[in-house]
Amino acid sequence: MTTSTQDTGVSAQWTFPVEALQHMPSVETSNYTIGKELYDRARGVEFLFRLGSSLGLPSSAMFTAATWFHRFFMRFSMEDYHRQDIAAACIFLATKTEECGRKLRDVARVFQSKITGVDVAHIPNESLEVENQQTAILLAEEILLEALCFDFVTISPHFILVELFDAGQTNTKVQDYAWSIAHDSYRTPLCILFGPRIIAAACIILAQRAADGLHSPSLDARISLSPPSASLPTPPSHKPASPDVSRFAVEYFGFDETDLRHVTDALTILLDFYAAQDFHSNPYISLLASIQPPTHGRQLKLYEPFAQLLPPVPPVTNDGQTPESSQYASSAPLTPSHSSSTTKPAPESPGSHPRIPSRRGLS
């Protein structure tokens, strides 16, 4: 096995057991539920991706920033630090460490554009709002650095997927599915629960299952220690599915029983994330949400339906205009990464949090 496939270089302090999600700071110190926390994390990463895309950052920088975002909120509560401030700080820091520098003022202008819904071209360079956003980003970055202990190392599952694509015989459809699922994995806490090999394997196994169709071997068959029996009848489909191909990642990495339990948990969390969304309006989500999770592992149920967690829509006044605060109306339920670029995102609600993060808990 080559060095690149090893989950090396990432400190063990940033890999948490799944049970740690029950003790996230927001859950422990406030009335946040696990489902609410994970929903707001997904919204924060969605905002982070939109911010990075508007700044023209490479995907690698956004994946690094998203990983830091999840790490930060394993140490601090969302009640104390708003997700958008931390997302912006993660993006700004990533522009330095990933050598794709952007000026602080440019980050602040795009940030202001996203939270107000005003085109960035109409955000003046010299304005009180932009100055305030710059201050907020710098303060959030200072807290972020302390939370990260100046440990910036991350490894993306996309890096491992490229290796799998080169080594295997996966077709373009499977690769496209796996790549999009890996994007979506950052909207979940997988990057702080498992190493990149486990996540990459889960992405390609789920992608292969989706591409093979509903009558192909189950996820349980694909992640078992031994391949399914060759005596099993060929499933009725337009072409026979190959258990050997579907198990390529498992065999390529030589996963043991513990690794396969982790892959099982990763698959379960991904499918739970998809099932929580309004997938009827998006065929991509509908296809994945229809896949039966593995039955041999833990039956994890972490997410609540996103539709139940959406903030209420502001009332309309007599003149047909919504109140001033409605300029920060919440975004629609999250959709997978490849579909988010086709629609204009609505700005997220900053809520009641101050734009400048507090320093509580750092003494």
C-alpha positions as CSV (number, residue, x, y, z in Angstrom):
1,M,0.0,0.0,0.0
2,T,1.3,3.4,-0.9
3,T,2.0,6.1,1.7
4,S,-0.8,8.3,0.3
5,T,-3.4,5.8,1.3
6,Q,-2.4,6.0,5.0
7,D,-4.4,8.2,7.3
8,T,-1.1,9.8,8.4
9,G,-0.3,13.4,9.3
10,V,-3.5,14.1,11.2
11,S,-3.3,14.3,14.9
12,A,-5.3,11.8,16.9
13,Q,-6.9,14.7,18.9
14,W,-9.0,15.5,15.8
15,T,-10.6,12.0,15.5
16,F,-13.6,11.6,17.8
17,P,-15.8,8.6,18.5
18,V,-19.3,8.8,17.2
19,E,-20.5,8.9,20.8
20,A,-18.8,12.3,21.2
21,L,-21.6,13.8,19.1
22,Q,-23.8,13.4,22.2
23,H,-21.4,15.7,24.1
24,M,-20.8,18.5,21.6
25,P,-20.5,21.8,23.5
26,S,-23.7,23.2,22.0
27,V,-25.6,20.1,23.2
28,E,-24.0,20.0,26.6
29,T,-24.3,23.7,27.5
30,S,-27.6,24.8,25.8
31,N,-30.9,23.5,24.6
32,Y,-29.4,22.4,21.2
33,T,-30.3,18.9,20.2
34,I,-27.9,16.7,18.2
35,G,-30.1,17.1,15.2
36,K,-30.2,20.9,15.5
37,E,-26.4,21.0,15.9
38,L,-25.8,18.9,12.8
39,Y,-28.3,20.9,10.8
40,D,-26.6,24.2,11.8
41,R,-23.2,22.6,11.0
42,A,-24.5,21.7,7.5
43,R,-25.8,25.2,7.0
44,G,-22.4,26.6,8.2
45,V,-20.5,24.5,5.7
46,E,-22.9,25.3,2.9
47,F,-22.3,29.0,3.7
48,L,-18.5,28.3,3.8
49,F,-18.7,26.6,0.4
50,R,-20.6,29.5,-1.1
51,L,-18.2,32.0,0.3
52,G,-15.2,30.1,-1.0
53,S,-16.8,29.6,-4.4
54,S,-17.5,33.3,-4.8
55,L,-13.9,34.1,-3.9
56,G,-12.7,31.6,-6.5
57,L,-10.9,29.4,-4.1
58,P,-9.7,25.9,-5.1
59,S,-11.8,23.0,-3.7
60,S,-8.8,21.8,-1.6
61,A,-8.9,25.1,0.4
62,M,-12.6,24.8,1.0
63,F,-12.3,21.2,2.2
64,T,-9.6,22.3,4.6
65,A,-11.7,25.1,5.9
66,A,-14.7,22.9,6.3
67,T,-12.6,20.4,8.4
68,W,-11.5,23.3,10.7
69,F,-15.1,24.4,11.0
70,H,-16.1,21.0,12.4
71,R,-13.1,20.8,14.7
72,F,-13.8,24.3,16.1
73,F,-17.4,23.3,17.1
74,M,-16.2,20.2,18.9
75,R,-14.5,22.7,21.4
76,F,-16.9,25.7,21.4
77,S,-20.7,26.1,21.4
78,M,-22.7,27.5,18.5
79,E,-24.5,29.5,21.2
80,D,-21.3,31.5,21.7
81,Y,-19.9,31.8,18.2
82,H,-22.0,32.2,15.1
83,R,-21.4,29.6,12.4
84,Q,-21.0,32.3,9.7
85,D,-18.3,34.1,11.5
86,I,-16.4,30.9,12.1
87,A,-16.9,29.8,8.5
88,A,-15.5,33.1,7.2
89,A,-12.5,32.8,9.6
90,C,-11.9,29.3,8.3
91,I,-12.0,30.5,4.7
92,F,-9.7,33.4,5.4
93,L,-7.2,31.2,7.2
94,A,-7.3,28.6,4.5
95,T,-6.4,31.3,1.9
96,K,-3.1,31.6,3.8
97,T,-2.2,28.0,4.5
98,E,-3.3,26.7,1.1
99,E,-1.4,29.5,-0.8
100,C,-4.4,31.0,-2.5
101,G,-4.3,34.3,-0.7
102,R,-7.2,36.7,-0.7
103,K,-7.4,40.2,0.8
104,L,-9.3,40.4,4.1
105,R,-11.4,43.2,2.6
106,D,-12.4,41.0,-0.3
107,V,-13.4,38.2,2.0
108,A,-15.4,40.8,4.1
109,R,-17.2,42.2,1.1
110,V,-18.2,38.7,-0.1
111,F,-19.3,37.9,3.4
112,Q,-21.4,41.0,3.6
113,S,-22.9,40.2,0.2
114,K,-23.9,36.7,1.3
115,I,-25.6,37.7,4.5
116,T,-27.5,40.6,3.0
117,G,-28.3,39.2,-0.5
118,V,-26.8,42.3,-2.2
119,D,-24.6,41.7,-5.2
120,V,-20.9,42.0,-4.2
121,A,-20.4,44.6,-7.0
122,H,-22.7,46.9,-5.0
123,I,-20.8,46.5,-1.7
124,P,-18.4,49.4,-1.4
125,N,-14.8,48.8,-0.4
126,E,-15.0,51.6,2.2
127,S,-18.1,51.1,4.4
128,L,-18.8,50.7,8.0
129,E,-20.4,47.3,7.4
130,V,-17.3,46.0,5.6
131,E,-15.0,47.4,8.3
132,N,-17.1,45.6,11.0
133,Q,-16.9,42.3,9.0
134,Q,-13.2,42.6,8.8
135,T,-13.0,43.0,12.5
136,A,-15.3,40.1,13.1
137,I,-13.3,37.8,10.8
138,L,-10.0,38.7,12.5
139,L,-11.4,38.1,16.0
140,A,-12.9,34.9,14.9
141,E,-9.6,33.8,13.3
142,E,-7.8,34.5,16.6
143,I,-10.2,32.2,18.4
144,L,-10.0,29.6,15.6
145,L,-6.2,29.5,15.9
146,E,-6.4,28.8,19.6
147,A,-9.1,26.1,19.1
148,L,-7.0,24.4,16.4
149,C,-3.9,24.6,18.5
150,F,-2.2,25.9,15.3
151,D,-2.6,22.4,13.9
152,F,-3.6,22.9,10.3
153,V,-3.0,19.5,8.8
154,T,-6.0,17.9,7.0
155,I,-6.3,15.1,4.4
156,S,-9.3,15.2,2.1
157,P,-11.1,12.0,1.1
158,H,-11.0,13.4,-2.5
159,F,-7.3,12.8,-2.4
160,I,-7.9,9.2,-1.7
161,L,-10.6,8.9,-4.2
162,V,-8.2,10.0,-7.0
163,E,-6.0,7.1,-6.0
164,L,-8.9,4.7,-6.1
165,F,-10.0,6.0,-9.5
166,D,-6.5,5.5,-10.9
167,A,-6.1,2.0,-9.3
168,G,-9.6,0.6,-10.1
169,Q,-11.9,0.3,-13.1
170,T,-14.7,2.4,-11.9
171,N,-16.7,4.1,-14.6
172,T,-17.3,7.8,-15.0
173,K,-20.8,7.6,-13.5
174,V,-19.5,6.0,-10.3
175,Q,-16.7,8.5,-10.1
176,D,-19.1,11.5,-10.4
177,Y,-21.4,10.1,-7.7
178,A,-18.4,9.4,-5.4
179,W,-17.0,12.9,-5.9
180,S,-20.3,14.6,-5.1
181,I,-20.9,12.4,-2.1
182,A,-17.4,13.3,-0.8
183,H,-18.4,16.9,-1.2
184,D,-21.5,16.3,0.8
185,S,-19.6,14.4,3.5
186,Y,-18.3,17.8,4.7
187,R,-21.8,18.8,5.4
188,T,-21.7,16.0,8.0
189,P,-19.2,15.5,10.8
190,L,-17.5,12.6,9.1
191,C,-14.2,14.4,8.8
192,I,-13.8,14.5,12.6
193,L,-15.1,10.9,13.1
194,F,-13.1,8.9,10.6
195,G,-9.9,9.0,8.5
196,P,-10.0,9.9,4.8
197,R,-9.6,6.3,3.7
198,I,-12.8,5.3,5.6
199,I,-14.7,8.2,4.2
200,A,-13.4,7.7,0.6
201,A,-14.3,4.0,0.8
202,A,-17.8,4.9,2.1
203,C,-18.3,7.4,-0.8
204,I,-17.2,5.0,-3.5
205,I,-19.2,2.1,-2.1
206,L,-22.4,4.2,-1.8
207,A,-21.7,5.6,-5.3
208,Q,-21.3,2.1,-6.8
209,R,-24.5,1.0,-5.0
210,A,-26.4,3.9,-6.5
211,A,-25.0,3.4,-10.0
212,D,-25.7,-0.4,-10.0
213,G,-29.4,0.2,-9.2
214,L,-31.9,-1.0,-6.6
215,H,-31.6,-4.7,-7.5
216,S,-27.8,-4.8,-7.1
217,P,-26.0,-6.3,-4.0
218,S,-26.8,-4.5,-0.8
219,L,-24.4,-2.4,1.2
220,D,-24.1,-5.2,3.7
221,A,-22.8,-7.5,0.9
222,R,-20.4,-4.9,-0.3
223,I,-18.8,-4.3,3.1
224,S,-18.7,-7.8,4.4
225,L,-15.4,-9.4,5.3
226,S,-15.7,-12.0,2.6
227,P,-17.2,-11.5,-0.9
228,P,-20.8,-12.6,-1.5
229,S,-21.2,-16.2,-2.6
230,A,-20.7,-16.6,-6.4
231,S,-23.6,-19.0,-6.3
232,L,-26.1,-16.2,-5.7
233,P,-28.4,-15.6,-8.7
234,T,-27.6,-12.6,-10.9
235,P,-29.9,-9.8,-9.9
236,P,-32.5,-8.7,-12.6
237,S,-30.9,-5.6,-14.2
238,H,-29.9,-4.5,-17.6
239,K,-26.4,-5.8,-16.9
240,P,-24.9,-8.1,-14.2
241,A,-23.4,-6.3,-11.2
242,S,-20.0,-7.5,-10.1
243,P,-19.6,-8.0,-6.3
244,D,-15.8,-7.9,-6.9
245,V,-16.0,-4.4,-8.4
246,S,-18.3,-3.1,-5.8
247,R,-15.9,-4.4,-3.1
248,F,-12.9,-2.9,-4.7
249,A,-12.2,-0.3,-2.0
250,V,-12.6,-2.8,0.8
251,E,-10.1,-5.2,-0.8
252,Y,-7.7,-2.4,-2.1
253,F,-7.2,-1.1,1.5
254,G,-7.3,-4.5,3.1
255,F,-9.8,-3.4,5.7
256,D,-10.1,-5.4,8.8
257,E,-13.3,-5.9,10.9
258,T,-12.7,-2.6,12.8
259,D,-12.3,-0.7,9.6
260,L,-15.5,-2.2,8.2
261,R,-17.4,-1.2,11.3
262,H,-16.2,2.4,10.7
263,V,-17.2,2.2,7.0
264,T,-20.6,1.0,8.1
265,D,-21.1,3.9,10.5
266,A,-19.9,6.4,7.8
267,L,-22.4,5.0,5.4
268,T,-25.2,5.1,7.9
269,I,-24.5,8.7,8.8
270,L,-24.4,9.7,5.1
271,L,-27.7,8.1,4.4
272,D,-29.2,9.6,7.5
273,F,-28.1,13.0,6.3
274,Y,-29.7,12.5,2.9
275,A,-32.9,11.1,4.4
276,A,-33.3,14.2,6.5
277,Q,-33.6,16.5,3.5
278,D,-36.5,17.2,1.2
279,F,-35.3,14.8,-1.4
280,H,-38.5,14.6,-3.4
281,S,-37.5,17.7,-5.4
282,N,-34.1,16.4,-6.3
283,P,-33.6,13.0,-8.0
284,Y,-30.0,12.8,-6.8
285,I,-31.0,12.9,-3.2
286,S,-34.0,10.7,-3.8
287,L,-31.9,8.0,-5.3
288,L,-29.5,7.9,-2.4
289,A,-32.2,8.3,0.3
290,S,-33.9,5.2,-1.1
291,I,-30.8,3.0,-0.4
292,Q,-31.2,0.7,2.6
293,P,-28.5,1.5,5.2
294,P,-26.3,-1.4,6.4
295,T,-28.1,-3.6,8.9
296,H,-25.1,-5.2,10.6
297,G,-23.8,-2.1,12.3
298,R,-25.1,0.4,14.8
299,Q,-28.5,1.8,13.9
300,L,-27.5,5.5,14.2
301,K,-30.2,8.1,13.9
302,L,-28.6,11.5,14.4
303,Y,-30.5,13.8,12.0
304,E,-33.9,15.3,12.4
305,P,-35.9,16.2,9.2
306,F,-34.5,19.6,8.0
307,A,-38.0,20.9,7.2
308,Q,-38.8,20.8,10.9
309,L,-35.7,22.8,11.8
310,L,-36.2,25.7,9.3
311,P,-36.7,29.0,11.0
312,P,-40.2,30.5,10.6
313,V,-40.7,32.7,7.5
314,P,-41.0,36.4,8.5
315,P,-44.6,37.8,8.1
316,V,-45.5,40.1,5.2
317,T,-46.5,43.6,6.1
318,N,-49.5,45.5,4.7
319,D,-47.5,47.1,2.0
320,G,-46.3,43.7,0.7
321,Q,-42.8,44.1,2.1
322,T,-41.3,41.9,4.7
323,P,-39.8,43.5,7.9
324,E,-36.3,44.7,7.6
325,S,-34.9,41.6,9.4
326,S,-36.2,39.5,6.5
327,Q,-33.2,40.4,4.4
328,Y,-31.6,37.6,6.4
329,A,-34.2,35.0,5.6
330,S,-32.9,31.4,6.0
331,S,-31.8,29.4,3.1
332,A,-33.8,26.6,1.7
333,P,-33.1,23.0,2.8
334,L,-29.7,21.9,1.8
335,T,-29.1,20.1,-1.5
336,P,-26.0,18.1,-2.6
337,S,-23.0,20.0,-3.8
338,H,-23.4,19.6,-7.5
339,S,-26.9,21.0,-7.5
340,S,-26.2,24.1,-5.3
341,S,-24.5,25.9,-8.1
342,T,-27.6,25.9,-10.3
343,T,-29.7,28.1,-8.1
344,K,-29.0,31.4,-6.5
345,P,-28.6,30.8,-2.7
346,A,-30.7,32.8,-0.3
347,P,-28.7,34.5,2.5
348,E,-28.7,32.7,5.8
349,S,-30.0,34.2,9.0
350,P,-27.3,35.5,11.4
351,G,-29.9,35.0,14.1
352,S,-29.4,36.8,17.4
353,H,-25.7,36.2,17.7
354,P,-23.4,39.2,17.8
355,R,-21.3,39.6,14.7
356,I,-18.1,39.9,16.8
357,P,-17.6,36.5,18.6
358,S,-17.3,36.5,22.4
359,R,-14.2,35.3,24.2
360,R,-16.1,33.3,26.8
361,G,-14.4,30.0,27.7
362,L,-10.9,30.9,26.5
363,S,-9.5,32.0,29.9
